[in-house]
Amino acid sequence: MRTRILLTFLLIASTVGPAPAQPARRGDLRTETMSRMAGEGADKDLIWNVLGLLGLLGLLGLRKGHPEDSYHPAGLE
């Protein structure tokens, strides 16, 4: 019985479509996604992509070098 109810709910959920988005009214503010889709600010994309790549390359410095990675060497050896 429990599986029938679960399968029924899954069937109903799969047939119901997503809720419609609110239509854009005249005079409303554009969202960031709308601006991006329209191509506004496309000239800055390369700059931000290069800056992000440099940031990712900077993460390479956080790798551990060797097992004994202390700042000061042992005093008595």
Secondary structure, DSSP 8 states (H G I E B T S, - for coil): -HHHHHHHHHHHHHHS---------TT----HHHHHHHTTTGGGHHHHHHHHHHHHHHGGGGS--SS---SS--S--
